[in-house]
């Protein structure tokens, strides 16, 4: 399991004014949580987080090196930004146990042009761009590609049709991934 290390300092819950003072000082308040664990309140260096976190790689695993020698593995759950400046204002992390599966959302990219569009004159609608899966932390995929080249018109494809490898589908198997429809012929 490949991780990126971030330095963190423990913090008190703090008031709104104290949290804003931290942000002005170049820090980002953050919280780490899990179902049956006490939340861990920390402060991150804004520059270090912005350098190490890549927005497109939301499911990256970080090792937080908390002052006092405590190290915890986490995954970014949510990043809050300032509406105007787009600066990161708060980060929510989830604790990760390398021996237990985690639930993550990964993108789905469609590859090719369906026969139903190219030859039969249909139109393709992609209804889902992401799929929620459960997998081990060391096996989180960056995304899935789904080949649509052989699909005919009047075809519906569900997220359960995606080859997920070792991951398990968390979304409903009846969630529509894409539809190829053919218009009515004029008489």
PyMOL CGO cylinders between C-alpha atoms (Angstrom):
from pymol import cmd
from pymol.cgo import CYLINDER

trace = [
    CYLINDER, 0.00, 0.00, 0.00, 1.69, 3.17, -1.22, 0.3, 1, 1, 1, 1, 1, 1,
    CYLINDER, 1.69, 3.17, -1.22, 1.11, 6.24, 0.93, 0.3, 1, 1, 1, 1, 1, 1,
    CYLINDER, 1.11, 6.24, 0.93, 2.13, 9.88, 0.98, 0.3, 1, 1, 1, 1, 1, 1,
    CYLINDER, 2.13, 9.88, 0.98, 3.20, 11.34, 4.31, 0.3, 1, 1, 1, 1, 1, 1,
    CYLINDER, 3.20, 11.34, 4.31, 1.78, 14.61, 5.64, 0.3, 1, 1, 1, 1, 1, 1,
    CYLINDER, 1.78, 14.61, 5.64, 2.89, 16.30, 8.86, 0.3, 1, 1, 1, 1, 1, 1,
    CYLINDER, 2.89, 16.30, 8.86, 0.03, 17.21, 11.21, 0.3, 1, 1, 1, 1, 1, 1,
    CYLINDER, 0.03, 17.21, 11.21, -0.34, 18.83, 14.60, 0.3, 1, 1, 1, 1, 1, 1,
    CYLINDER, -0.34, 18.83, 14.60, -3.03, 18.08, 17.16, 0.3, 1, 1, 1, 1, 1, 1,
    CYLINDER, -3.03, 18.08, 17.16, -5.55, 20.86, 17.78, 0.3, 1, 1, 1, 1, 1, 1,
    CYLINDER, -5.55, 20.86, 17.78, -8.46, 21.67, 20.07, 0.3, 1, 1, 1, 1, 1, 1,
    CYLINDER, -8.46, 21.67, 20.07, -11.95, 21.87, 18.60, 0.3, 1, 1, 1, 1, 1, 1,
    CYLINDER, -11.95, 21.87, 18.60, -11.60, 25.66, 18.53, 0.3, 1, 1, 1, 1, 1, 1,
    CYLINDER, -11.60, 25.66, 18.53, -14.05, 28.44, 17.80, 0.3, 1, 1, 1, 1, 1, 1,
    CYLINDER, -14.05, 28.44, 17.80, -14.80, 29.84, 14.38, 0.3, 1, 1, 1, 1, 1, 1,
    CYLINDER, -14.80, 29.84, 14.38, -12.44, 32.75, 15.08, 0.3, 1, 1, 1, 1, 1, 1,
    CYLINDER, -12.44, 32.75, 15.08, -9.61, 30.42, 16.11, 0.3, 1, 1, 1, 1, 1, 1,
    CYLINDER, -9.61, 30.42, 16.11, -10.06, 28.27, 12.99, 0.3, 1, 1, 1, 1, 1, 1,
    CYLINDER, -10.06, 28.27, 12.99, -10.05, 31.36, 10.76, 0.3, 1, 1, 1, 1, 1, 1,
    CYLINDER, -10.05, 31.36, 10.76, -6.85, 32.56, 12.48, 0.3, 1, 1, 1, 1, 1, 1,
    CYLINDER, -6.85, 32.56, 12.48, -5.26, 29.17, 11.69, 0.3, 1, 1, 1, 1, 1, 1,
    CYLINDER, -5.26, 29.17, 11.69, -6.25, 29.56, 8.03, 0.3, 1, 1, 1, 1, 1, 1,
    CYLINDER, -6.25, 29.56, 8.03, -4.80, 33.09, 7.85, 0.3, 1, 1, 1, 1, 1, 1,
    CYLINDER, -4.80, 33.09, 7.85, -1.58, 31.68, 9.33, 0.3, 1, 1, 1, 1, 1, 1,
    CYLINDER, -1.58, 31.68, 9.33, -1.18, 29.18, 6.48, 0.3, 1, 1, 1, 1, 1, 1,
    CYLINDER, -1.18, 29.18, 6.48, -2.76, 26.15, 8.14, 0.3, 1, 1, 1, 1, 1, 1,
    CYLINDER, -2.76, 26.15, 8.14, -5.75, 23.96, 7.27, 0.3, 1, 1, 1, 1, 1, 1,
    CYLINDER, -5.75, 23.96, 7.27, -7.96, 22.55, 10.04, 0.3, 1, 1, 1, 1, 1, 1,
    CYLINDER, -7.96, 22.55, 10.04, -8.80, 18.89, 9.47, 0.3, 1, 1, 1, 1, 1, 1,
    CYLINDER, -8.80, 18.89, 9.47, -10.59, 16.03, 11.18, 0.3, 1, 1, 1, 1, 1, 1,
    CYLINDER, -10.59, 16.03, 11.18, -10.02, 12.27, 10.91, 0.3, 1, 1, 1, 1, 1, 1,
    CYLINDER, -10.02, 12.27, 10.91, -12.86, 9.93, 11.77, 0.3, 1, 1, 1, 1, 1, 1,
    CYLINDER, -12.86, 9.93, 11.77, -14.19, 6.40, 11.50, 0.3, 1, 1, 1, 1, 1, 1,
    CYLINDER, -14.19, 6.40, 11.50, -17.30, 4.56, 12.65, 0.3, 1, 1, 1, 1, 1, 1,
    CYLINDER, -17.30, 4.56, 12.65, -16.20, 3.43, 16.11, 0.3, 1, 1, 1, 1, 1, 1,
    CYLINDER, -16.20, 3.43, 16.11, -13.21, 5.68, 16.78, 0.3, 1, 1, 1, 1, 1, 1,
    CYLINDER, -13.21, 5.68, 16.78, -12.88, 9.00, 18.50, 0.3, 1, 1, 1, 1, 1, 1,
    CYLINDER, -12.88, 9.00, 18.50, -12.33, 11.82, 15.94, 0.3, 1, 1, 1, 1, 1, 1,
    CYLINDER, -12.33, 11.82, 15.94, -8.79, 13.12, 15.66, 0.3, 1, 1, 1, 1, 1, 1,
    CYLINDER, -8.79, 13.12, 15.66, -8.61, 16.91, 15.25, 0.3, 1, 1, 1, 1, 1, 1,
    CYLINDER, -8.61, 16.91, 15.25, -5.45, 18.07, 13.46, 0.3, 1, 1, 1, 1, 1, 1,
    CYLINDER, -5.45, 18.07, 13.46, -3.94, 21.03, 11.62, 0.3, 1, 1, 1, 1, 1, 1,
    CYLINDER, -3.94, 21.03, 11.62, -2.10, 20.65, 8.30, 0.3, 1, 1, 1, 1, 1, 1,
    CYLINDER, -2.10, 20.65, 8.30, 0.36, 22.96, 6.60, 0.3, 1, 1, 1, 1, 1, 1,
    CYLINDER, 0.36, 22.96, 6.60, -1.52, 24.52, 3.68, 0.3, 1, 1, 1, 1, 1, 1,
    CYLINDER, -1.52, 24.52, 3.68, 1.44, 24.51, 1.29, 0.3, 1, 1, 1, 1, 1, 1,
    CYLINDER, 1.44, 24.51, 1.29, 2.42, 20.92, 2.06, 0.3, 1, 1, 1, 1, 1, 1,
    CYLINDER, 2.42, 20.92, 2.06, -1.17, 19.67, 1.58, 0.3, 1, 1, 1, 1, 1, 1,
    CYLINDER, -1.17, 19.67, 1.58, -1.60, 21.55, -1.72, 0.3, 1, 1, 1, 1, 1, 1,
    CYLINDER, -1.60, 21.55, -1.72, 1.69, 20.11, -3.03, 0.3, 1, 1, 1, 1, 1, 1,
    CYLINDER, 1.69, 20.11, -3.03, 0.97, 16.50, -2.03, 0.3, 1, 1, 1, 1, 1, 1,
    CYLINDER, 0.97, 16.50, -2.03, -2.79, 16.24, -2.68, 0.3, 1, 1, 1, 1, 1, 1,
    CYLINDER, -2.79, 16.24, -2.68, -3.85, 15.95, -6.33, 0.3, 1, 1, 1, 1, 1, 1,
    CYLINDER, -3.85, 15.95, -6.33, -7.59, 16.68, -6.72, 0.3, 1, 1, 1, 1, 1, 1,
    CYLINDER, -7.59, 16.68, -6.72, -8.02, 14.09, -9.50, 0.3, 1, 1, 1, 1, 1, 1,
    CYLINDER, -8.02, 14.09, -9.50, -6.59, 11.40, -7.22, 0.3, 1, 1, 1, 1, 1, 1,
    CYLINDER, -6.59, 11.40, -7.22, -9.20, 11.68, -4.50, 0.3, 1, 1, 1, 1, 1, 1,
    CYLINDER, -9.20, 11.68, -4.50, -8.67, 8.13, -3.30, 0.3, 1, 1, 1, 1, 1, 1,
    CYLINDER, -8.67, 8.13, -3.30, -4.99, 8.54, -2.43, 0.3, 1, 1, 1, 1, 1, 1,
    CYLINDER, -4.99, 8.54, -2.43, -3.93, 7.18, 0.94, 0.3, 1, 1, 1, 1, 1, 1,
    CYLINDER, -3.93, 7.18, 0.94, -2.00, 9.49, 3.25, 0.3, 1, 1, 1, 1, 1, 1,
    CYLINDER, -2.00, 9.49, 3.25, -0.02, 8.72, 6.38, 0.3, 1, 1, 1, 1, 1, 1,
    CYLINDER, -0.02, 8.72, 6.38, -0.53, 11.55, 8.85, 0.3, 1, 1, 1, 1, 1, 1,
    CYLINDER, -0.53, 11.55, 8.85, 2.58, 11.99, 10.96, 0.3, 1, 1, 1, 1, 1, 1,
    CYLINDER, 2.58, 11.99, 10.96, 0.96, 13.58, 14.01, 0.3, 1, 1, 1, 1, 1, 1,
    CYLINDER, 0.96, 13.58, 14.01, 3.19, 15.35, 16.50, 0.3, 1, 1, 1, 1, 1, 1,
    CYLINDER, 3.19, 15.35, 16.50, 4.16, 13.02, 19.30, 0.3, 1, 1, 1, 1, 1, 1,
    CYLINDER, 4.16, 13.02, 19.30, 5.08, 10.15, 16.98, 0.3, 1, 1, 1, 1, 1, 1,
    CYLINDER, 5.08, 10.15, 16.98, 1.56, 8.91, 16.19, 0.3, 1, 1, 1, 1, 1, 1,
    CYLINDER, 1.56, 8.91, 16.19, 1.11, 7.82, 12.56, 0.3, 1, 1, 1, 1, 1, 1,
    CYLINDER, 1.11, 7.82, 12.56, -2.30, 7.07, 11.06, 0.3, 1, 1, 1, 1, 1, 1,
    CYLINDER, -2.30, 7.07, 11.06, -3.36, 6.05, 7.55, 0.3, 1, 1, 1, 1, 1, 1,
    CYLINDER, -3.36, 6.05, 7.55, -6.22, 8.10, 6.13, 0.3, 1, 1, 1, 1, 1, 1,
    CYLINDER, -6.22, 8.10, 6.13, -8.04, 8.76, 2.88, 0.3, 1, 1, 1, 1, 1, 1,
    CYLINDER, -8.04, 8.76, 2.88, -9.52, 12.11, 1.85, 0.3, 1, 1, 1, 1, 1, 1,
    CYLINDER, -9.52, 12.11, 1.85, -13.28, 12.04, 2.30, 0.3, 1, 1, 1, 1, 1, 1,
    CYLINDER, -13.28, 12.04, 2.30, -14.12, 15.68, 1.60, 0.3, 1, 1, 1, 1, 1, 1,
    CYLINDER, -14.12, 15.68, 1.60, -12.25, 18.89, 0.86, 0.3, 1, 1, 1, 1, 1, 1,
    CYLINDER, -12.25, 18.89, 0.86, -13.97, 22.22, 1.51, 0.3, 1, 1, 1, 1, 1, 1,
    CYLINDER, -13.97, 22.22, 1.51, -12.87, 25.30, -0.41, 0.3, 1, 1, 1, 1, 1, 1,
    CYLINDER, -12.87, 25.30, -0.41, -13.47, 29.02, -0.13, 0.3, 1, 1, 1, 1, 1, 1,
    CYLINDER, -13.47, 29.02, -0.13, -16.10, 29.99, -2.69, 0.3, 1, 1, 1, 1, 1, 1,
    CYLINDER, -16.10, 29.99, -2.69, -14.18, 32.98, -4.03, 0.3, 1, 1, 1, 1, 1, 1,
    CYLINDER, -14.18, 32.98, -4.03, -10.48, 32.17, -3.63, 0.3, 1, 1, 1, 1, 1, 1,
    CYLINDER, -10.48, 32.17, -3.63, -10.81, 28.37, -4.03, 0.3, 1, 1, 1, 1, 1, 1,
    CYLINDER, -10.81, 28.37, -4.03, -8.29, 27.91, -1.20, 0.3, 1, 1, 1, 1, 1, 1,
    CYLINDER, -8.29, 27.91, -1.20, -8.73, 24.73, 0.84, 0.3, 1, 1, 1, 1, 1, 1,
    CYLINDER, -8.73, 24.73, 0.84, -10.42, 25.67, 4.13, 0.3, 1, 1, 1, 1, 1, 1,
    CYLINDER, -10.42, 25.67, 4.13, -11.06, 22.27, 5.74, 0.3, 1, 1, 1, 1, 1, 1,
    CYLINDER, -11.06, 22.27, 5.74, -10.31, 18.59, 5.09, 0.3, 1, 1, 1, 1, 1, 1,
    CYLINDER, -10.31, 18.59, 5.09, -12.25, 15.54, 6.29, 0.3, 1, 1, 1, 1, 1, 1,
    CYLINDER, -12.25, 15.54, 6.29, -10.24, 12.32, 6.39, 0.3, 1, 1, 1, 1, 1, 1,
    CYLINDER, -10.24, 12.32, 6.39, -11.41, 8.77, 7.06, 0.3, 1, 1, 1, 1, 1, 1,
    CYLINDER, -11.41, 8.77, 7.06, -9.18, 6.38, 8.99, 0.3, 1, 1, 1, 1, 1, 1,
    CYLINDER, -9.18, 6.38, 8.99, -7.99, 3.44, 6.87, 0.3, 1, 1, 1, 1, 1, 1,
    CYLINDER, -7.99, 3.44, 6.87, -7.18, -0.01, 8.21, 0.3, 1, 1, 1, 1, 1, 1,
    CYLINDER, -7.18, -0.01, 8.21, -5.07, -1.85, 5.62, 0.3, 1, 1, 1, 1, 1, 1,
    CYLINDER, -5.07, -1.85, 5.62, -6.76, -5.14, 6.60, 0.3, 1, 1, 1, 1, 1, 1,
    CYLINDER, -6.76, -5.14, 6.60, -10.34, -3.91, 6.09, 0.3, 1, 1, 1, 1, 1, 1,
    CYLINDER, -10.34, -3.91, 6.09, -12.05, -2.85, 2.86, 0.3, 1, 1, 1, 1, 1, 1,
    CYLINDER, -12.05, -2.85, 2.86, -12.89, 0.80, 2.24, 0.3, 1, 1, 1, 1, 1, 1,
    CYLINDER, -12.89, 0.80, 2.24, -15.74, 2.29, 0.23, 0.3, 1, 1, 1, 1, 1, 1,
    CYLINDER, -15.74, 2.29, 0.23, -14.64, 4.74, -2.47, 0.3, 1, 1, 1, 1, 1, 1,
    CYLINDER, -14.64, 4.74, -2.47, -16.09, 6.39, -5.54, 0.3, 1, 1, 1, 1, 1, 1,
    CYLINDER, -16.09, 6.39, -5.54, -14.13, 5.97, -8.78, 0.3, 1, 1, 1, 1, 1, 1,
    CYLINDER, -14.13, 5.97, -8.78, -14.72, 7.43, -12.26, 0.3, 1, 1, 1, 1, 1, 1,
    CYLINDER, -14.72, 7.43, -12.26, -15.96, 5.43, -15.25, 0.3, 1, 1, 1, 1, 1, 1,
    CYLINDER, -15.96, 5.43, -15.25, -14.67, 6.35, -18.72, 0.3, 1, 1, 1, 1, 1, 1,
    CYLINDER, -14.67, 6.35, -18.72, -16.43, 5.11, -21.85, 0.3, 1, 1, 1, 1, 1, 1,
    CYLINDER, -16.43, 5.11, -21.85, -14.15, 3.98, -24.67, 0.3, 1, 1, 1, 1, 1, 1,
    CYLINDER, -14.15, 3.98, -24.67, -15.08, 3.74, -28.34, 0.3, 1, 1, 1, 1, 1, 1,
    CYLINDER, -15.08, 3.74, -28.34, -18.11, 4.64, -30.45, 0.3, 1, 1, 1, 1, 1, 1,
    CYLINDER, -18.11, 4.64, -30.45, -21.04, 2.22, -30.21, 0.3, 1, 1, 1, 1, 1, 1,
    CYLINDER, -21.04, 2.22, -30.21, -22.31, 0.44, -33.33, 0.3, 1, 1, 1, 1, 1, 1,
    CYLINDER, -22.31, 0.44, -33.33, -25.76, 1.67, -32.30, 0.3, 1, 1, 1, 1, 1, 1,
    CYLINDER, -25.76, 1.67, -32.30, -24.54, 5.26, -32.79, 0.3, 1, 1, 1, 1, 1, 1,
    CYLINDER, -24.54, 5.26, -32.79, -22.09, 4.90, -35.67, 0.3, 1, 1, 1, 1, 1, 1,
    CYLINDER, -22.09, 4.90, -35.67, -24.09, 2.53, -37.92, 0.3, 1, 1, 1, 1, 1, 1,
    CYLINDER, -24.09, 2.53, -37.92, -27.66, 2.50, -36.62, 0.3, 1, 1, 1, 1, 1, 1,
    CYLINDER, -27.66, 2.50, -36.62, -28.06, 6.25, -36.04, 0.3, 1, 1, 1, 1, 1, 1,
    CYLINDER, -28.06, 6.25, -36.04, -28.76, 6.07, -32.30, 0.3, 1, 1, 1, 1, 1, 1,
    CYLINDER, -28.76, 6.07, -32.30, -27.78, 8.47, -29.56, 0.3, 1, 1, 1, 1, 1, 1,
    CYLINDER, -27.78, 8.47, -29.56, -25.76, 7.52, -26.44, 0.3, 1, 1, 1, 1, 1, 1,
    CYLINDER, -25.76, 7.52, -26.44, -26.55, 8.99, -23.02, 0.3, 1, 1, 1, 1, 1, 1,
    CYLINDER, -26.55, 8.99, -23.02, -24.14, 8.41, -20.14, 0.3, 1, 1, 1, 1, 1, 1,
    CYLINDER, -24.14, 8.41, -20.14, -26.17, 8.46, -16.93, 0.3, 1, 1, 1, 1, 1, 1,
    CYLINDER, -26.17, 8.46, -16.93, -23.41, 7.60, -14.42, 0.3, 1, 1, 1, 1, 1, 1,
    CYLINDER, -23.41, 7.60, -14.42, -19.88, 8.96, -14.47, 0.3, 1, 1, 1, 1, 1, 1,
    CYLINDER, -19.88, 8.96, -14.47, -18.78, 7.40, -11.17, 0.3, 1, 1, 1, 1, 1, 1,
    CYLINDER, -18.78, 7.40, -11.17, -19.33, 4.09, -9.39, 0.3, 1, 1, 1, 1, 1, 1,
    CYLINDER, -19.33, 4.09, -9.39, -19.13, 3.38, -5.65, 0.3, 1, 1, 1, 1, 1, 1,
    CYLINDER, -19.13, 3.38, -5.65, -17.11, 0.28, -4.78, 0.3, 1, 1, 1, 1, 1, 1,
    CYLINDER, -17.11, 0.28, -4.78, -15.65, -1.52, -1.78, 0.3, 1, 1, 1, 1, 1, 1,
    CYLINDER, -15.65, -1.52, -1.78, -12.08, -2.82, -1.95, 0.3, 1, 1, 1, 1, 1, 1,
    CYLINDER, -12.08, -2.82, -1.95, -8.90, -3.20, 0.05, 0.3, 1, 1, 1, 1, 1, 1,
    CYLINDER, -8.90, -3.20, 0.05, -6.97, 0.07, 0.56, 0.3, 1, 1, 1, 1, 1, 1,
    CYLINDER, -6.97, 0.07, 0.56, -3.94, -1.22, -1.37, 0.3, 1, 1, 1, 1, 1, 1,
    CYLINDER, -3.94, -1.22, -1.37, -6.09, -2.10, -4.41, 0.3, 1, 1, 1, 1, 1, 1,
    CYLINDER, -6.09, -2.10, -4.41, -8.05, 1.12, -4.98, 0.3, 1, 1, 1, 1, 1, 1,
    CYLINDER, -8.05, 1.12, -4.98, -8.33, 1.61, -8.76, 0.3, 1, 1, 1, 1, 1, 1,
    CYLINDER, -8.33, 1.61, -8.76, -7.87, 5.05, -10.31, 0.3, 1, 1, 1, 1, 1, 1,
    CYLINDER, -7.87, 5.05, -10.31, -10.96, 4.38, -12.45, 0.3, 1, 1, 1, 1, 1, 1,
    CYLINDER, -10.96, 4.38, -12.45, -12.59, 1.98, -14.86, 0.3, 1, 1, 1, 1, 1, 1,
    CYLINDER, -12.59, 1.98, -14.86, -12.81, 1.96, -18.65, 0.3, 1, 1, 1, 1, 1, 1,
    CYLINDER, -12.81, 1.96, -18.65, -15.86, 0.44, -20.31, 0.3, 1, 1, 1, 1, 1, 1,
    CYLINDER, -15.86, 0.44, -20.31, -15.69, -0.45, -24.01, 0.3, 1, 1, 1, 1, 1, 1,
    CYLINDER, -15.69, -0.45, -24.01, -18.94, 0.52, -25.77, 0.3, 1, 1, 1, 1, 1, 1,
    CYLINDER, -18.94, 0.52, -25.77, -17.82, -0.28, -29.35, 0.3, 1, 1, 1, 1, 1, 1,
    CYLINDER, -17.82, -0.28, -29.35, -20.00, -3.37, -29.83, 0.3, 1, 1, 1, 1, 1, 1,
    CYLINDER, -20.00, -3.37, -29.83, -23.20, -2.00, -28.26, 0.3, 1, 1, 1, 1, 1, 1,
    CYLINDER, -23.20, -2.00, -28.26, -26.28, -1.84, -30.53, 0.3, 1, 1, 1, 1, 1, 1,
    CYLINDER, -26.28, -1.84, -30.53, -29.09, 0.74, -30.47, 0.3, 1, 1, 1, 1, 1, 1,
    CYLINDER, -29.09, 0.74, -30.47, -31.87, 0.37, -27.86, 0.3, 1, 1, 1, 1, 1, 1,
    CYLINDER, -31.87, 0.37, -27.86, -29.41, -0.99, -25.31, 0.3, 1, 1, 1, 1, 1, 1,
    CYLINDER, -29.41, -0.99, -25.31, -29.16, -0.15, -21.60, 0.3, 1, 1, 1, 1, 1, 1,
    CYLINDER, -29.16, -0.15, -21.60, -25.98, -0.92, -19.67, 0.3, 1, 1, 1, 1, 1, 1,
    CYLINDER, -25.98, -0.92, -19.67, -25.93, -1.07, -15.86, 0.3, 1, 1, 1, 1, 1, 1,
    CYLINDER, -25.93, -1.07, -15.86, -23.04, -0.45, -13.46, 0.3, 1, 1, 1, 1, 1, 1,
    CYLINDER, -23.04, -0.45, -13.46, -23.14, -4.17, -12.63, 0.3, 1, 1, 1, 1, 1, 1,
    CYLINDER, -23.14, -4.17, -12.63, -21.88, -4.81, -16.19, 0.3, 1, 1, 1, 1, 1, 1,
    CYLINDER, -21.88, -4.81, -16.19, -18.51, -3.20, -15.38, 0.3, 1, 1, 1, 1, 1, 1,
    CYLINDER, -18.51, -3.20, -15.38, -15.66, -5.67, -14.72, 0.3, 1, 1, 1, 1, 1, 1,
    CYLINDER, -15.66, -5.67, -14.72, -14.59, -4.57, -11.23, 0.3, 1, 1, 1, 1, 1, 1,
    CYLINDER, -14.59, -4.57, -11.23, -11.78, -7.07, -10.63, 0.3, 1, 1, 1, 1, 1, 1,
    CYLINDER, -11.78, -7.07, -10.63, -11.37, -7.69, -6.87, 0.3, 1, 1, 1, 1, 1, 1,
    CYLINDER, -11.37, -7.69, -6.87, -13.68, -4.82, -5.89, 0.3, 1, 1, 1, 1, 1, 1,
    CYLINDER, -13.68, -4.82, -5.89, -17.32, -5.22, -4.90, 0.3, 1, 1, 1, 1, 1, 1,
    CYLINDER, -17.32, -5.22, -4.90, -20.10, -2.96, -6.14, 0.3, 1, 1, 1, 1, 1, 1,
    CYLINDER, -20.10, -2.96, -6.14, -21.71, -0.78, -3.45, 0.3, 1, 1, 1, 1, 1, 1,
    CYLINDER, -21.71, -0.78, -3.45, -24.07, 1.08, -5.80, 0.3, 1, 1, 1, 1, 1, 1,
    CYLINDER, -24.07, 1.08, -5.80, -27.34, -0.56, -6.80, 0.3, 1, 1, 1, 1, 1, 1,
    CYLINDER, -27.34, -0.56, -6.80, -26.65, -3.11, -9.57, 0.3, 1, 1, 1, 1, 1, 1,
    CYLINDER, -26.65, -3.11, -9.57, -29.65, -1.62, -11.43, 0.3, 1, 1, 1, 1, 1, 1,
    CYLINDER, -29.65, -1.62, -11.43, -28.05, 1.85, -11.59, 0.3, 1, 1, 1, 1, 1, 1,
    CYLINDER, -28.05, 1.85, -11.59, -27.92, 2.81, -15.27, 0.3, 1, 1, 1, 1, 1, 1,
    CYLINDER, -27.92, 2.81, -15.27, -24.43, 3.49, -16.65, 0.3, 1, 1, 1, 1, 1, 1,
    CYLINDER, -24.43, 3.49, -16.65, -25.48, 4.37, -20.20, 0.3, 1, 1, 1, 1, 1, 1,
    CYLINDER, -25.48, 4.37, -20.20, -28.32, 4.11, -22.70, 0.3, 1, 1, 1, 1, 1, 1,
    CYLINDER, -28.32, 4.11, -22.70, -28.23, 3.97, -26.46, 0.3, 1, 1, 1, 1, 1, 1,
    CYLINDER, -28.23, 3.97, -26.46, -31.54, 4.97, -27.98, 0.3, 1, 1, 1, 1, 1, 1,
    CYLINDER, -31.54, 4.97, -27.98, -32.70, 5.06, -31.55, 0.3, 1, 1, 1, 1, 1, 1,
    CYLINDER, -32.70, 5.06, -31.55, -35.20, 7.67, -32.61, 0.3, 1, 1, 1, 1, 1, 1,
    CYLINDER, -35.20, 7.67, -32.61, -38.48, 6.72, -34.21, 0.3, 1, 1, 1, 1, 1, 1,
    CYLINDER, -38.48, 6.72, -34.21, -38.42, 6.36, -37.96, 0.3, 1, 1, 1, 1, 1, 1,
    CYLINDER, -38.42, 6.36, -37.96, -40.55, 8.79, -39.94, 0.3, 1, 1, 1, 1, 1, 1,
    CYLINDER, -40.55, 8.79, -39.94, -43.47, 7.21, -41.77, 0.3, 1, 1, 1, 1, 1, 1,
]
cmd.load_cgo(trace, "trace")
